[in-house]
């Protein structure tokens, strides 16, 4: 028995899978034309059958409904949670502000100046710095003299070695090139000792005292 084509316009709605449902509850896939011009017959859908496309649509709608419902939550619960969090945040902010004010007050007190005096808390540091500067100034001449003596000892040693090599040369001994260079520097070493206040023997020169005319 040939199937009777149903007017698609008589269907109450058409699902995502293309199944049309008529007013009397019958479900079918309407007839259509193929690309070659032939007609594709109407296909009746047995009761209870739901294609995957329609099942997915149904699940998506249900999940969306639950998701929207979960977003609202229990009436009043979210407001209470927000209020508690805001209160805790305000307390923490007040504590931080109090600590900041206390630190600023302590800093101001440390830098407070008294009329006719230095800043509080700075006087011991100033005295210590002054004393350290005095010690450094007093130690500078000693350090300079010590450095001169060390340098003079080094020059005297080099001068003594150079003179020994000079004596060997005068006796007819042959010298190496580096030894000969040391002999040549004898006069230079003596000049360096004189500039430091020492004589050719490495002894410190005494300042000559001139009497009144």
Secondary structure by P-SEA (a helix, b strand, c coil): cbbbbcccccccccccccccccccbbbbbbbbbccccccccbbbbccccccaaaaaaaaaaaaaaaaaaaaacccaaaaaaaaaaaaaaaaaaaaaaaaaaaaaaaaaaaaccccccccccaaaaaaaaaaaaaaaaaaaaaaaaaaaaaaaaaaaaaaaaaaaaaaaaaacccccaaaaaaaaaaaaaaaaaaaaccccccccccbbbbccc
